[in-house]
Amino acid sequence: MSSIRICCAAASLLLAVAAAVPAFGETVKESQPLMGGIVDISVESSDRDHGHELIREAVAAGQKLQSELAADDESSDLSKLNAAAGLAPIAVPLDLYRLLALSQLMTRSTGSAFDVTIGPLVRNRRTISGSDHGPHFTFDQALSLVGADKIVLKSGKAGLAKAGMSVDVSAVERGYCLERMAAVLRKAGVTKALLQFDDTAVLAIGPPAGEPPFRIWIARGKSMAGSLLLRDRSVATTRVRQRGNGSSSAPIVDPRSGRFVEADRQATVLARDAAIAQAWSTALVVDPDGALGLLDEPRDVEAVTFDERGAHTSPHFIAESQWVALAGAPDFPESDPVPPPQPPEERD
């Protein structure tokens, strides 16, 4: 009888230990069109069907946000806000309200090198080029309408203080979208996932302690600048190329002067929040020296920039990101292929 009791106790102990150890999961991957691009999501789950279900829920949150921020849809909440410029504030969805509040904060943090109220400047440029037939503003008129301090936020309502103002969130919407999708996954208990819009915005959930971090490759032109490691962090890269130099990137404007950036520049930013990383990467392309100088102060944001004078980093970027620059950077050959950011490893 005693031997039977010992065996039963041992079996119970083994069952308890097995229950305490999580199942060895597999990586589920999907790519979906979103925010004018493709979002790739890799989630580690103990069950493949459940993994796909989690991804669908995350994408649904992103699609909802996309419908609220669609600048080319007159029925979107952002379009309604822009149409009501100069009038009383209107009720807006919580995500748009939060995004506007974050944008105001980022304008102050970056010394106004980032600002979502650049809509009139963008429209002025399009009007001159003949691609926009909306209300025409002179350059001075357009510049006078810029300023995040003119966004009115109060009790769930948002407004734009001056008629003619408009908000353009294209420089920050993908990062915010990744954060919203990641929130869905974290709430469901996901501890290891990688979400990315090409290599412009990447967010890592985990990996848990004891597992190696994600290695992310950063491209420059058609080559690689180097790689960094991500664990519960985000990275965003903004690029602009000199006009007529094969550029396909969206134009970037300095909100302070109204002048568009006409130089080959790139900024990669590491931060806890993907939207904050995107905002800073834009600011660093607009004003490499000034914005990088602001990162001398502790902000939990680190960056590497590339411009006509070479590569530059914030004080702790290399240590925080474990950055590994490739030989010859920043003068890279234009023929080398660029490896994509690495998702969680597949497991049998």
C-alpha positions in Angstrom: 0.0 0.0 0.0 2.8 2.4 0.8 4.4 1.9 -2.6 1.0 2.6 -4.2 0.7 5.8 -2.2 4.2 6.9 -3.2 3.5 6.2 -6.9 0.3 8.2 -6.7 2.0 11.1 -5.0 4.8 11.1 -7.6 2.2 11.0 -10.4 0.4 14.0 -8.8 3.6 15.9 -8.6 4.4 15.3 -12.2 1.0 16.4 -13.3 1.3 19.6 -11.2 4.7 20.4 -12.7 3.4 19.7 -16.2 0.4 22.1 -15.6 2.8 24.8 -14.4 4.9 24.7 -17.6 3.3 26.4 -20.6 2.8 24.4 -23.8 5.6 24.8 -26.3 4.0 27.0 -28.9 4.3 27.6 -32.6 4.4 30.8 -34.6 1.3 31.8 -36.5 1.8 34.5 -39.2 -0.5 36.6 -41.3 -0.2 39.6 -43.6 -3.1 42.0 -44.1 -3.6 45.3 -46.0 -3.9 48.2 -43.5 -3.2 51.9 -43.3 -2.2 52.1 -47.0 0.4 49.3 -46.6 0.8 45.7 -45.4 0.9 44.8 -41.8 2.7 41.5 -40.9 1.8 39.9 -37.6 3.6 36.9 -36.1 2.1 35.5 -32.9 3.3 32.6 -30.7 0.4 30.4 -29.7 -0.1 26.9 -28.3 -2.9 26.4 -30.9 -2.7 27.4 -34.6 -6.4 28.1 -34.9 -6.4 30.2 -31.8 -3.4 32.1 -33.1 -5.2 33.0 -36.3 -8.2 34.1 -34.2 -6.0 36.4 -32.1 -4.5 38.0 -35.3 -8.0 38.5 -36.7 -9.1 40.3 -33.6 -6.0 42.5 -33.6 -6.5 43.4 -37.3 -10.1 44.2 -36.7 -9.0 46.8 -34.1 -6.6 48.2 -36.7 -9.4 48.3 -39.4 -11.6 50.2 -37.0 -8.9 52.8 -36.4 -8.3 53.0 -40.1 -11.9 53.9 -40.8 -11.7 56.7 -38.2 -8.6 58.2 -39.6 -9.2 57.8 -43.4 -8.3 61.2 -44.8 -9.8 60.4 -48.2 -13.2 59.4 -46.8 -15.5 62.3 -46.1 -17.4 60.2 -43.6 -14.4 59.4 -41.4 -14.1 61.0 -38.0 -10.8 62.7 -39.0 -12.4 64.2 -42.2 -15.4 65.5 -40.1 -12.9 67.1 -37.7 -11.1 68.9 -40.5 -14.4 70.0 -42.1 -15.5 71.5 -38.8 -12.3 73.6 -38.5 -13.1 77.1 -37.0 -16.4 75.8 -35.6 -17.3 74.4 -32.2 -15.5 71.2 -31.1 -17.2 68.0 -32.1 -17.4 64.6 -30.4 -14.7 62.2 -31.7 -13.8 58.6 -31.0 -11.5 57.9 -28.0 -8.7 56.8 -30.3 -8.7 59.9 -32.3 -8.9 62.0 -29.1 -5.9 60.2 -27.7 -3.9 60.4 -30.9 -4.5 64.2 -31.0 -3.4 64.5 -27.4 -0.3 62.5 -28.0 0.5 64.6 -31.1 0.3 67.8 -29.1 2.7 66.3 -26.6 5.1 65.2 -29.3 5.0 68.7 -30.9 6.2 70.1 -27.6 8.8 67.3 -27.0 10.4 67.7 -30.5 10.6 71.5 -30.4 7.8 71.6 -33.0 9.7 69.6 -35.6 6.8 67.2 -35.6 3.2 68.6 -36.0 0.0 66.9 -37.3 -1.5 70.3 -38.3 0.6 70.5 -41.4 -2.5 69.8 -43.6 -2.6 73.3 -45.1 1.1 73.2 -46.1 0.6 69.8 -47.8 -2.5 71.1 -49.6 -0.6 74.2 -50.7 2.1 72.0 -52.3 -0.5 69.8 -54.0 -2.4 72.9 -55.3 0.8 74.2 -56.8 1.5 70.9 -58.5 -2.1 70.7 -59.8 -2.9 67.5 -57.8 -5.3 69.1 -55.4 -8.3 71.3 -56.4 -9.5 72.2 -53.0 -9.4 75.6 -51.3 -6.3 77.5 -52.3 -4.0 79.0 -49.6 -1.0 81.2 -50.2 2.2 80.0 -48.5 1.9 82.5 -45.7 -1.8 81.7 -45.2 -1.0 78.0 -45.0 1.8 78.5 -42.5 -0.3 80.6 -40.3 -2.8 77.7 -39.9 -0.1 75.3 -38.5 0.3 74.7 -34.8 -0.7 71.9 -32.5 -1.6 74.4 -29.9 -4.5 75.3 -32.0 -6.1 71.9 -31.5 -8.8 72.1 -28.9 -9.4 69.0 -26.7 -12.0 68.9 -24.0 -14.3 66.3 -22.5 -14.2 63.9 -25.4 -14.5 66.6 -28.0 -12.0 68.0 -30.5 -11.8 71.1 -32.6 -9.5 73.1 -34.7 -9.4 76.8 -33.7 -9.0 78.3 -37.1 -11.1 77.8 -40.3 -8.9 76.2 -43.0 -6.9 74.1 -40.5 -6.5 70.4 -41.1 -4.9 67.5 -39.4 -2.6 65.0 -41.2 -1.8 62.0 -39.0 0.1 60.0 -41.7 3.4 60.4 -39.9 2.1 58.7 -36.8 -0.9 56.6 -37.6 0.9 53.4 -38.3 2.7 53.4 -35.0 -0.5 54.2 -33.1 -2.2 51.4 -35.0 0.5 48.9 -34.0 -0.1 49.9 -30.3 -3.8 49.4 -30.6 -3.4 45.9 -32.1 -0.7 45.0 -29.6 -3.1 46.0 -26.8 -5.6 43.4 -28.1 -2.9 40.7 -28.2 -1.6 41.5 -24.7 -5.1 41.5 -23.2 -5.5 38.0 -24.7 -2.4 36.8 -22.9 0.1 36.9 -25.8 3.7 37.2 -24.5 5.6 36.9 -27.8 4.6 38.6 -31.1 6.1 40.8 -33.7 3.9 43.4 -35.6 5.4 45.4 -38.5 4.5 47.7 -41.3 7.4 46.8 -43.7 10.4 48.3 -41.9 8.9 51.6 -41.2 7.3 50.7 -37.9 7.9 47.5 -35.9 6.5 46.6 -32.4 7.7 43.7 -30.3 5.7 42.0 -27.6 8.3 40.1 -25.6 10.0 37.8 -26.1 9.8 36.7 -22.4 12.9 36.7 -20.3 15.2 33.8 -21.0 14.5 33.9 -24.8 16.6 35.9 -27.3 15.2 39.2 -28.4 14.1 39.8 -32.0 16.8 41.0 -34.4 15.6 43.7 -36.7 17.5 44.8 -39.8 17.5 48.5 -40.7 17.7 49.3 -44.4 19.3 52.3 -46.0 18.7 52.6 -49.7 18.9 49.1 -51.2 21.4 48.0 -48.6 21.6 47.5 -44.8 22.7 50.0 -42.3 22.8 47.5 -39.5 20.7 45.6 -37.0 19.3 46.1 -33.5 17.5 44.0 -30.9 13.9 44.4 -29.7 12.3 43.2 -26.5 9.0 44.9 -25.5 10.1 47.9 -27.6 9.3 49.6 -30.9 11.4 50.9 -33.7 10.3 53.3 -36.5 12.2 54.5 -39.5 11.5 57.6 -41.6 13.2 58.3 -44.9 13.3 61.1 -47.4 15.3 61.3 -50.6 16.3 64.4 -52.6 13.7 65.2 -55.3 14.6 63.5 -58.6 16.8 60.9 -56.8 14.4 58.1 -57.3 12.3 58.9 -54.3 9.0 57.2 -53.7 8.6 58.4 -50.1 6.0 60.9 -49.0 7.2 64.5 -48.8 8.1 65.7 -45.4 7.6 69.3 -44.3 9.1 71.4 -41.5 6.1 72.7 -39.6 8.1 75.7 -38.4 9.2 77.1 -41.7 6.8 75.4 -44.1 9.7 74.2 -46.2 9.8 70.6 -47.5 12.9 68.5 -46.8 14.9 68.3 -50.0 17.8 66.1 -48.8 18.7 62.5 -48.4 17.9 61.7 -44.8 16.9 58.8 -42.6 16.1 58.4 -38.9 15.6 55.2 -37.0 14.2 55.6 -33.5 13.9 53.1 -30.6 11.1 53.8 -28.0 8.7 52.1 -25.7 5.7 53.3 -27.8 5.5 52.8 -31.6 3.6 56.1 -32.2 6.2 58.0 -30.2 9.0 56.4 -32.2 7.3 57.4 -35.5 6.9 61.0 -34.3 10.5 61.3 -33.3 11.8 59.7 -36.5 9.9 62.4 -38.5 11.2 65.2 -36.3 14.8 63.9 -36.8 14.4 63.9 -40.5 13.1 67.5 -40.4 15.8 68.8 -38.0 18.6 66.2 -37.5 20.8 68.5 -35.3 18.1 70.1 -33.2 16.0 67.0 -32.6 19.0 64.8 -31.8 20.2 67.5 -29.4 16.9 67.2 -27.5 17.6 63.5 -27.0 20.5 64.4 -24.8 17.9 64.6 -22.1 16.5 61.3 -20.7 13.3 60.5 -22.7 13.4 56.7 -23.0 13.9 57.5 -26.8 17.1 56.7 -28.7 18.0 57.2 -32.3 20.4 56.9 -35.2 20.3 59.3 -38.1 21.9 59.3 -41.5 22.3 62.5 -43.6 24.6 64.2 -46.0 27.3 64.4 -43.2 27.2 60.7 -42.2 25.7 58.8 -39.3 24.9 60.2 -35.8 23.4 58.6 -32.7 21.8 59.8 -29.5 23.9 59.2 -26.3 22.6 55.7 -25.4 21.4 54.4 -28.7 24.1 51.8 -29.3 23.8 50.4 -25.8 20.0 50.4 -25.6 19.5 48.8 -29.1 22.7 46.7 -29.1 23.1 48.3 -32.6 25.5 46.5 -34.9 26.5 48.7 -37.9 27.7 47.0 -41.1 31.1 47.7 -42.4 31.2 50.8 -44.7 28.2 52.5 -43.2 26.8 55.0 -44.1 28.2 54.7 -47.6 26.6 51.5 -48.8 26.5 49.9 -52.2 23.1 50.1 -53.8 22.9 46.5 -55.0 22.8 44.4 -51.9 19.4 42.8 -51.0 17.8 43.9 -47.7 16.6 41.1 -45.4 13.2 41.7 -43.8 12.8 42.1 -40.0 12.9 38.6 -38.5 9.7 37.2 -37.0 9.6 34.7 -34.0 11.4 31.5 -34.9 9.2 28.7 -36.2 9.0 25.7 -33.9 8.1 22.1 -34.8 
